[in-house]
Amino acid sequence: MTSLTLSTSSAATLRADAVVVGVAKGAKGPVVAPGAEAVDQAFGGKLASVLETLGATGADGEVTKLPAASGLKAPVVLAVGLGDAPAKGDGYDAEALRRAAGAAARALSGSKKGAFALPVADAADAAAVAEGALLGAYSYKANQKANQDGGKNANPKSGDKKNGAPLAEVAVIGGKPRDKEFKAAAERAIALTAEINRARDLINTPSNLLNPAIFAAAVLDAAKEHGLKTEVLDEKALKKGGYGGLMGVGQGSEAPPRLVRVAYSHPKAEKTLALVGKGITYDSGGISLKPAGHNETMKCDMSGAAAVFATVVAVAKLGLRVNVTGWLALAENMPSGSATRPGDVLTMYSGKTVEVLNTDAEGRLVLADALTRACEEKPDAVVDVATLTGAMVFALGHRTFGIMANDEAFRTSLHEIAEEVGEQAWPMPLPSDLRKSIDSPVADLANMGERMGGGLVAGIFLKEFIEDGIVWAHLDIAGPAFNESGPFGYTPKGGTGSAVRTLVRLAERTAAGDLG
């Protein structure tokens, strides 16, 4: 795991494998960003000219390496683009700092120490640099040894870097290790990024090494470490309890479903959040089998559950004055002689009946049971997180998640929170005219409706399982949860940990008395 230190040393005198400086796009070419003054001085004040000669422009995420000038302790200077230079008197946007630090950390893979001399005007800037660097340094390398027992003893924890060499240490220059505000910002960055990386590890773990039972066991291990309360309902308890959605989805697999409750509580908390995560550890589509080319990344269909789990642990690490309960709806969606068929009718935990028109619309079925159960505890707000629909990817692309809610103010608040922490999101409606499309002649409702606006239809379906009077929001993270293209900024290829930052900030705001 990459370590973090705050340093008051000069960028010229701190010993490291490389010193990272920022360069921005100016009106007449690249300009060296604040924080790099000592490095620029070592180049005789001509660092910007040297970088321009090497082709640097200051574009967002651009990385340029060059040998250090005489007088610098680090042998290499790494200049990273920050995008457009801010107006005079303005500082750099926190997300620009995160992305630049992340790109630099990736470029320093294999190095022991990187000294980050990016613009740091206050503790918030230091936190942004730290978050970006720690997230950018992430590398998932699974243990390649064959599992003779089918993965029963697999333990997918963060930090398994046997086959990778991420940057070992990040030093944020301009940080003040003795200042309470800076120290708190650094501690938060460490806790937050460790849990985002835990979510990434889980998402990247192959499905044969992370079925519902193994996922549940990982939660139990973390709960012991962080003092969390847990409850795991296995297939017998789910069947006895009438969880028709979870059982209906999971009954086609040899790896039976689980519903996991993991809870953090604070003795002085005044509010309670319930977080519900879709945890389909592999989604074949069931009998409604996915077409060729759509199966290879379906280990990521548990990204919502990973985000919820990581959030609860992060909140516990931070000791926030709020109660947070996570519900992980875990199942494997497989075709077999025992699988649910299109046309079957399931009786959900709520008592409502659902006609299954497409077994590949399974996420809403497991979420429906978990949402009903979460509402029974009367939380102040419920948020579910799911890689729910391809329609949301068509609507918003691969980097933006959709936000739906039964309360406009809460939806707006979540959108503001997402923007604040640097996660791309967009508020989406729940049009009442689409409700009729999920009517069924043989059940209370169907799990499929109008194809156009399919992401909204899925949200409308979930809303049917929210108890009256409870504020609820739905985050469809199908686009940004798993990055199939190349890495960028602090975002790796593979699992991203999408929505964890938004959920943690929601918990922080709630603890401060601002639920939204």
C-alpha positions as CSV (number, residue, x, y, z in Angstrom):
1,M,0.0,0.0,0.0
2,T,1.3,3.4,-0.9
3,S,2.2,5.6,2.1
4,L,1.6,9.3,2.4
5,T,3.6,12.1,4.1
6,L,3.2,15.8,4.3
7,S,6.4,17.8,3.9
8,T,7.5,21.3,4.5
9,S,10.8,20.7,2.7
10,S,11.7,22.5,-0.5
11,A,11.1,20.7,-3.8
12,A,14.8,21.2,-4.5
13,T,16.1,19.6,-1.3
14,L,13.6,16.7,-0.7
15,R,15.2,13.3,-1.6
16,A,12.9,11.3,-3.9
17,D,13.1,9.3,-7.1
18,A,11.3,12.1,-8.9
19,V,9.9,15.5,-8.1
20,V,6.4,16.2,-9.6
21,V,5.6,19.8,-10.7
22,G,2.5,21.2,-12.4
23,V,2.4,22.9,-15.7
24,A,-0.7,24.7,-17.1
25,K,-1.8,25.9,-20.5
26,G,-1.2,29.7,-20.7
27,A,-2.1,32.2,-23.3
28,K,1.3,32.1,-24.9
29,G,2.4,28.5,-24.0
30,P,2.9,26.3,-21.0
31,V,3.4,28.0,-17.6
32,V,4.9,26.5,-14.5
33,A,2.3,26.2,-11.7
34,P,2.8,27.4,-8.1
35,G,4.7,24.9,-5.9
36,A,7.5,24.5,-8.5
37,E,9.4,27.7,-7.8
38,A,12.5,26.0,-6.4
39,V,12.6,23.6,-9.4
40,D,12.1,26.4,-11.9
41,Q,15.0,28.3,-10.2
42,A,17.2,25.2,-10.6
43,F,16.5,25.5,-14.3
44,G,17.5,29.1,-14.3
45,G,13.9,30.2,-14.5
46,K,13.5,28.5,-17.9
47,L,11.6,25.3,-16.9
48,A,8.6,26.4,-19.0
49,S,10.7,27.0,-22.1
50,V,12.4,23.6,-21.6
51,L,9.1,21.8,-21.3
52,E,7.7,23.6,-24.4
53,T,10.8,22.5,-26.3
54,L,10.0,18.9,-25.3
55,G,6.5,19.3,-26.6
56,A,4.6,19.9,-23.3
57,T,1.5,22.1,-23.5
58,G,0.1,21.8,-20.0
59,A,-2.9,19.9,-21.2
60,D,-4.9,17.9,-18.6
61,G,-3.0,14.7,-17.7
62,E,-0.1,15.3,-20.0
63,V,3.2,13.9,-18.5
64,T,6.7,15.0,-19.4
65,K,9.8,13.6,-17.8
66,L,13.2,15.2,-17.9
67,P,16.5,14.9,-16.1
68,A,16.8,17.1,-13.1
69,A,18.9,20.2,-13.2
70,S,22.0,20.7,-10.9
71,G,20.9,21.6,-7.4
72,L,17.9,19.2,-7.2
73,K,18.1,16.2,-5.0
74,A,15.7,14.2,-7.1
75,P,17.3,12.9,-10.3
76,V,14.1,13.3,-12.4
77,V,11.5,16.0,-12.8
78,L,8.1,14.9,-13.9
79,A,5.9,17.7,-15.2
80,V,2.2,17.0,-15.3
81,G,-0.5,19.0,-17.1
82,L,-3.2,20.8,-15.1
83,G,-5.2,22.1,-18.0
84,D,-6.0,25.8,-18.5
85,A,-4.3,28.1,-16.1
86,P,-6.8,29.8,-13.8
87,A,-7.5,33.5,-13.9
88,K,-5.1,35.7,-11.8
89,G,-6.0,35.4,-8.2
90,D,-7.8,32.1,-8.5
91,G,-6.5,28.7,-7.4
92,Y,-6.5,25.4,-9.2
93,D,-9.7,23.3,-9.1
94,A,-9.5,20.4,-6.7
95,E,-10.4,17.9,-9.4
96,A,-7.6,19.2,-11.7
97,L,-5.2,18.6,-8.8
98,R,-6.5,15.1,-8.2
99,R,-6.2,14.1,-11.9
100,A,-2.8,15.6,-12.3
101,A,-1.5,13.8,-9.2
102,G,-3.1,10.6,-10.3
103,A,-1.5,10.8,-13.7
104,A,1.9,11.5,-12.2
105,A,1.6,8.6,-9.7
106,R,0.8,6.2,-12.5
107,A,3.8,7.5,-14.5
108,L,6.0,6.8,-11.4
109,S,5.0,3.2,-11.2
110,G,8.0,1.2,-9.9
111,S,9.5,4.1,-8.1
112,K,10.0,4.2,-4.3
113,K,9.2,7.9,-3.6
114,G,7.6,10.7,-5.4
115,A,7.7,14.3,-4.2
116,F,4.6,16.1,-5.3
117,A,5.3,19.9,-5.7
118,L,1.8,20.8,-7.1
119,P,-0.1,23.9,-6.1
120,V,-1.1,23.6,-2.4
121,A,-2.6,26.7,-1.0
122,D,-4.5,25.1,1.9
123,A,-5.5,21.8,3.4
124,A,-8.1,21.1,0.8
125,D,-5.5,21.4,-2.0
126,A,-3.2,19.0,0.0
127,A,-6.1,16.6,0.3
128,A,-6.8,16.7,-3.4
129,V,-3.2,16.0,-4.3
130,A,-3.0,13.2,-1.8
131,E,-6.3,11.6,-3.0
132,G,-5.2,11.8,-6.6
133,A,-1.8,10.3,-6.0
134,L,-3.0,7.5,-3.7
135,L,-5.7,6.6,-6.2
136,G,-3.4,6.9,-9.2
137,A,-0.8,4.6,-7.5
138,Y,-3.4,1.8,-7.3
139,S,-2.5,-1.5,-9.0
140,Y,-4.5,-4.7,-8.9
141,K,-2.6,-7.9,-9.4
142,A,-4.4,-11.0,-8.4
143,N,-2.5,-14.0,-6.9
144,Q,-1.9,-16.1,-10.0
145,K,-1.5,-19.4,-8.1
146,A,-4.3,-21.8,-9.1
147,N,-7.0,-22.2,-6.5
148,Q,-7.3,-25.9,-5.9
149,D,-10.5,-25.5,-3.9
150,G,-12.4,-23.3,-6.4
151,G,-11.7,-20.1,-4.5
152,K,-13.2,-21.1,-1.2
153,N,-10.2,-19.8,0.7
154,A,-9.7,-16.8,-1.4
155,N,-9.2,-13.6,0.5
156,P,-9.6,-10.6,-1.8
157,K,-8.2,-7.8,0.4
158,S,-6.6,-4.5,-0.6
159,G,-2.9,-4.4,-1.1
160,D,-2.2,-7.6,-3.0
161,K,0.6,-6.2,-5.1
162,K,2.8,-9.3,-5.6
163,N,2.9,-8.8,-9.3
164,G,2.9,-5.1,-9.5
165,A,5.1,-2.2,-8.3
166,P,3.0,0.9,-7.6
167,L,4.7,4.0,-6.3
168,A,5.6,3.2,-2.7
169,E,5.5,6.6,-1.1
170,V,3.9,10.0,-1.8
171,A,5.2,13.1,-0.2
172,V,3.0,16.2,-0.6
173,I,5.2,19.3,-0.5
174,G,3.4,22.3,1.0
175,G,1.6,20.1,3.5
176,K,2.0,21.0,7.1
177,P,2.2,17.8,9.2
178,R,1.9,19.7,12.5
179,D,-1.2,21.7,11.4
180,K,-4.4,20.1,12.7
181,E,-6.3,20.9,9.5
182,F,-3.7,19.5,7.2
183,K,-3.2,16.4,9.4
184,A,-7.0,15.8,9.4
185,A,-7.1,16.2,5.6
186,A,-4.3,13.7,5.2
187,E,-5.9,11.2,7.5
188,R,-9.1,11.5,5.6
189,A,-7.4,11.0,2.3
190,I,-5.7,7.9,3.5
191,A,-8.9,6.4,4.9
192,L,-11.0,7.3,1.8
193,T,-8.6,6.1,-0.8
194,A,-7.9,2.8,1.0
195,E,-11.6,2.0,0.9
196,I,-12.0,3.1,-2.7
197,N,-9.1,0.8,-3.5
198,R,-10.8,-2.0,-1.5
199,A,-13.8,-1.6,-3.7
200,R,-11.6,-1.7,-6.8
201,D,-10.0,-4.9,-5.6
202,L,-13.3,-6.6,-5.1
203,I,-14.6,-5.5,-8.5
204,N,-11.4,-6.7,-10.2
205,T,-11.5,-10.1,-8.5
206,P,-12.5,-12.9,-10.9
207,S,-16.0,-14.2,-10.3
208,N,-14.7,-17.7,-9.5
209,L,-12.8,-16.2,-6.6
210,L,-15.6,-13.9,-5.4
211,N,-19.0,-15.6,-5.3
212,P,-21.7,-14.4,-2.8
213,A,-20.4,-16.5,0.1
214,I,-16.8,-15.3,-0.4
215,F,-18.0,-11.7,-0.6
216,A,-19.9,-12.1,2.6
217,A,-16.9,-13.7,4.3
218,A,-14.8,-10.6,3.3
219,V,-17.4,-8.4,4.9
220,L,-17.2,-10.4,8.1
221,D,-13.4,-10.1,8.2
222,A,-13.5,-6.3,7.8
223,A,-16.3,-6.0,10.3
224,K,-14.2,-7.7,13.0
225,E,-11.3,-5.3,12.3
226,H,-13.4,-2.1,12.4
227,G,-16.1,-2.9,15.0
228,L,-19.0,-3.2,12.6
229,K,-22.2,-5.2,13.3
230,T,-23.1,-7.8,10.7
231,E,-25.8,-10.2,9.7
232,V,-25.7,-12.6,6.8
233,L,-28.8,-14.3,5.5
234,D,-27.9,-17.5,3.6
235,E,-30.1,-19.3,1.1
236,K,-32.1,-21.1,3.8
237,A,-32.8,-17.9,5.7
238,L,-33.7,-16.0,2.4
239,K,-36.1,-18.7,1.4
240,K,-37.7,-18.9,4.8
241,G,-37.9,-15.1,5.0
242,G,-39.7,-14.8,1.6
243,Y,-36.9,-13.0,-0.3
244,G,-38.3,-14.0,-3.7
245,G,-36.1,-11.5,-5.6
246,L,-32.8,-12.7,-4.3
247,M,-33.8,-16.3,-4.5
248,G,-35.3,-16.0,-7.9
249,V,-32.1,-14.5,-9.3
250,G,-29.7,-16.8,-7.4
251,Q,-31.5,-20.1,-7.8
252,G,-29.9,-20.9,-11.1
253,S,-26.4,-20.9,-9.7
254,E,-24.5,-23.5,-7.7
255,A,-23.2,-20.5,-5.6
256,P,-26.3,-19.5,-3.6
257,P,-27.3,-15.9,-2.8
258,R,-26.7,-13.9,0.4
259,L,-28.1,-10.7,1.9
260,V,-25.5,-9.0,4.1
261,R,-26.2,-6.3,6.6
262,V,-23.1,-4.4,7.8
263,A,-23.7,-1.5,10.1
264,Y,-21.7,1.3,11.7
265,S,-23.2,3.2,14.6
266,H,-22.1,6.3,16.6
267,P,-23.3,6.8,20.2
268,K,-24.1,10.4,19.5
269,A,-25.6,10.0,16.0
270,E,-28.9,11.8,15.3
271,K,-29.4,10.5,11.8
272,T,-29.3,7.1,10.0
273,L,-28.4,6.4,6.4
274,A,-29.3,3.1,4.7
275,L,-27.1,2.2,1.7
276,V,-28.2,-0.6,-0.6
277,G,-25.8,-2.2,-3.2
278,K,-26.4,-4.4,-6.1
279,G,-24.0,-7.4,-5.7
280,I,-24.4,-9.6,-8.8
281,T,-21.0,-11.3,-8.5
282,Y,-21.4,-12.6,-12.1
283,D,-24.2,-11.8,-14.5
284,S,-24.6,-14.2,-17.5
285,G,-28.1,-12.8,-18.1
286,G,-29.6,-16.0,-16.8
287,I,-32.0,-17.8,-19.3
288,S,-32.1,-14.4,-21.2
289,L,-28.5,-15.0,-22.0
290,K,-26.3,-12.0,-22.8
291,P,-25.0,-12.0,-26.4
292,A,-21.4,-12.8,-27.2
293,G,-19.1,-9.9,-26.3
294,H,-21.2,-8.7,-23.3
295,N,-20.1,-11.4,-20.8
296,E,-16.4,-10.8,-20.3
297,T,-16.6,-8.0,-17.8
298,M,-19.7,-9.1,-15.9
299,K,-17.6,-9.7,-12.8
300,C,-18.1,-6.0,-12.2
301,D,-21.9,-6.3,-11.7
302,M,-21.3,-6.2,-8.0
303,S,-19.7,-2.7,-8.1
304,G,-22.7,-1.2,-6.2
305,A,-22.3,-3.6,-3.3
306,A,-18.5,-3.0,-3.3
307,A,-19.1,0.7,-3.1
308,V,-21.6,0.4,-0.2
309,F,-19.3,-2.0,1.7
310,A,-16.3,0.4,1.2
311,T,-18.3,3.4,2.3
312,V,-19.4,1.8,5.6
313,V,-15.8,0.9,6.4
314,A,-14.6,4.4,5.5
315,V,-17.3,6.0,7.7
316,A,-16.1,3.8,10.6
317,K,-12.5,4.7,10.0
318,L,-13.4,8.4,10.1
319,G,-15.6,8.0,13.2
320,L,-18.4,10.1,11.7
321,R,-21.3,11.1,14.0
322,V,-23.9,9.3,11.9
323,N,-25.3,5.7,11.7
324,V,-24.8,4.0,8.4
325,T,-26.2,0.6,7.5
326,G,-25.1,-1.2,4.3
327,W,-27.2,-3.8,2.7
328,L,-25.4,-6.0,0.1
329,A,-27.7,-7.9,-2.2
330,L,-25.4,-10.7,-3.4
331,A,-26.3,-13.3,-6.0
332,E,-24.9,-14.9,-9.1
333,N,-27.2,-14.9,-12.2
334,M,-26.7,-18.1,-14.1
335,P,-28.7,-20.3,-16.6
336,S,-29.5,-23.8,-15.5
337,G,-32.3,-26.2,-15.1
338,S,-33.2,-24.5,-11.8
339,A,-33.0,-20.9,-13.1
340,T,-35.9,-18.5,-13.2
341,R,-37.6,-18.5,-16.6
342,P,-39.0,-15.5,-18.5
343,G,-42.7,-15.5,-17.7
344,D,-42.2,-16.7,-14.1
345,V,-43.8,-14.8,-11.3
346,L,-41.8,-14.1,-8.1
347,T,-43.2,-13.1,-4.7
348,M,-40.9,-10.4,-3.3
349,Y,-40.0,-9.8,0.3
350,S,-42.5,-6.9,0.3
351,G,-45.3,-9.3,-0.7
352,K,-45.6,-7.8,-4.2
353,T,-45.5,-10.1,-7.1
354,V,-43.3,-9.5,-10.1
355,E,-43.5,-11.1,-13.6
356,V,-40.0,-11.7,-14.9
357,L,-40.1,-10.8,-18.6
358,N,-36.3,-10.8,-18.9
359,T,-33.9,-12.6,-16.5
360,D,-31.2,-10.1,-17.5
361,A,-33.1,-7.4,-15.6
362,E,-32.1,-9.1,-12.4
363,G,-30.4,-6.3,-10.5
364,R,-33.7,-4.6,-9.7
365,L,-35.1,-7.8,-8.4
366,V,-32.4,-8.3,-5.7
367,L,-32.4,-4.6,-4.9
368,A,-36.2,-4.6,-4.4
369,D,-35.8,-7.2,-1.6
370,A,-32.9,-5.3,0.0
371,L,-34.7,-1.9,-0.3
372,T,-37.8,-3.3,1.4
373,R,-35.7,-4.7,4.2
374,A,-33.7,-1.5,4.6
375,C,-36.9,0.6,4.9
376,E,-38.2,-1.6,7.7
377,E,-35.6,0.0,10.0
378,K,-37.0,3.5,9.3
379,P,-33.7,5.3,8.2
380,D,-33.7,9.0,7.5
381,A,-32.7,8.3,3.9
382,V,-32.0,5.4,1.6
383,V,-29.6,5.4,-1.3
384,D,-29.1,2.4,-3.6
385,V,-26.1,2.0,-5.9
386,A,-26.1,-0.3,-8.9
387,T,-24.6,-1.1,-12.3
388,L,-28.2,-1.3,-13.3
389,T,-28.9,-0.5,-16.9
390,G,-27.1,-0.3,-20.2
391,A,-29.6,2.4,-21.0
392,M,-27.9,4.7,-18.5
393,V,-24.6,4.3,-20.4
394,F,-26.3,5.2,-23.6
395,A,-27.7,8.3,-22.0
396,L,-24.7,9.6,-20.0
397,G,-21.6,7.8,-21.4
398,H,-18.9,5.8,-19.6
399,R,-17.9,8.4,-17.0
400,T,-21.1,9.8,-15.6
401,F,-23.7,8.1,-13.3
402,G,-27.4,9.0,-13.1
403,I,-29.2,10.1,-10.0
404,M,-32.9,9.5,-9.5
405,A,-34.9,10.1,-6.4
406,N,-38.4,10.5,-4.9
407,D,-37.4,13.8,-3.4
408,E,-36.1,16.6,-5.7
409,A,-34.1,18.4,-2.9
410,F,-32.3,15.2,-2.0
411,R,-31.5,14.5,-5.7
412,T,-30.1,18.0,-6.1
413,S,-28.1,17.6,-2.9
414,L,-26.5,14.3,-4.1
415,H,-25.7,15.9,-7.5
416,E,-24.0,18.8,-5.7
417,I,-22.1,16.4,-3.5
418,A,-20.9,14.4,-6.5
419,E,-19.6,17.5,-8.2
420,E,-18.0,18.7,-5.0
421,V,-15.9,15.5,-4.6
422,G,-15.1,15.2,-8.3
423,E,-17.5,12.4,-9.5
424,Q,-19.4,13.1,-12.7
425,A,-23.1,12.6,-12.2
426,W,-26.4,14.0,-13.6
427,P,-29.9,14.2,-12.2
428,M,-32.5,12.1,-14.0
429,P,-36.3,12.2,-13.8
430,L,-38.8,9.5,-12.9
431,P,-41.6,10.3,-15.4
432,S,-45.0,9.1,-14.1
433,D,-46.1,8.2,-17.7
434,L,-43.5,5.4,-17.8
435,R,-45.0,3.6,-14.8
436,K,-47.8,2.1,-16.9
437,S,-45.2,0.2,-19.0
438,I,-44.3,-2.1,-16.1
439,D,-48.0,-3.2,-15.5
440,S,-48.4,-6.9,-15.7
441,P,-51.6,-9.0,-16.5
442,V,-50.5,-11.7,-14.1
443,A,-48.6,-9.9,-11.3
444,D,-48.4,-6.6,-9.5
445,L,-45.8,-5.4,-11.9
446,A,-43.2,-6.6,-14.4
447,N,-39.5,-6.3,-14.2
448,M,-39.3,-4.8,-17.7
449,G,-41.2,-1.9,-19.3
450,E,-40.7,0.6,-22.1
451,R,-37.4,0.1,-23.8
452,M,-36.9,3.8,-24.5
453,G,-36.0,5.4,-21.2
454,G,-35.0,2.0,-19.8
455,G,-32.8,3.5,-17.1
456,L,-35.7,5.6,-15.9
457,V,-38.1,2.6,-16.0
458,A,-35.7,0.7,-13.7
459,G,-35.7,3.6,-11.3
460,I,-39.5,3.6,-11.3
461,F,-39.5,-0.1,-10.6
462,L,-37.3,0.4,-7.5
463,K,-39.4,3.2,-6.3
464,E,-42.3,0.7,-5.9
465,F,-40.4,-0.9,-3.1
466,I,-39.7,2.3,-1.1
467,E,-41.9,2.8,2.0
468,D,-44.1,5.9,1.9
469,G,-42.5,8.8,3.8
470,I,-38.9,7.6,3.3
471,V,-36.5,9.7,1.3
472,W,-34.7,7.6,-1.4
473,A,-32.3,8.0,-4.2
474,H,-30.9,5.6,-6.8
475,L,-27.4,5.9,-8.3
476,D,-27.1,4.0,-11.6
477,I,-23.3,3.7,-12.0
478,A,-23.3,1.4,-15.0
479,G,-21.1,3.7,-17.0
480,P,-18.3,4.7,-14.6
481,A,-18.1,1.6,-12.4
482,F,-15.7,-0.3,-14.7
483,N,-13.2,1.3,-17.1
484,E,-12.6,-0.9,-20.2
485,S,-10.5,1.8,-21.9
486,G,-7.0,3.0,-20.9
487,P,-6.3,4.6,-17.5
488,F,-6.7,8.3,-17.1
489,G,-6.0,10.7,-14.3
490,Y,-6.4,8.7,-11.1
491,T,-8.7,6.2,-12.7
492,P,-7.3,2.8,-13.5
493,K,-8.4,0.3,-16.1
494,G,-10.9,-2.1,-14.5
495,G,-12.8,-1.4,-11.3
496,T,-13.0,2.3,-10.4
497,G,-14.7,2.5,-7.0
498,S,-17.4,4.8,-8.4
499,A,-19.8,6.5,-5.9
500,V,-17.7,5.8,-2.8
501,R,-16.6,9.5,-2.6
502,T,-20.2,10.7,-3.0
503,L,-21.5,8.4,-0.4
504,V,-18.8,9.2,2.1
505,R,-19.4,12.9,1.6
506,L,-23.1,12.3,2.1
507,A,-22.4,10.7,5.4
508,E,-20.1,13.6,6.4
509,R,-22.8,16.1,5.5
510,T,-25.4,14.1,7.4
511,A,-23.2,13.9,10.4
512,A,-22.9,17.7,10.3
513,G,-26.7,18.1,10.3
514,D,-27.1,18.7,6.5
515,L,-28.9,15.7,5.0
516,G,-30.1,17.7,2.1
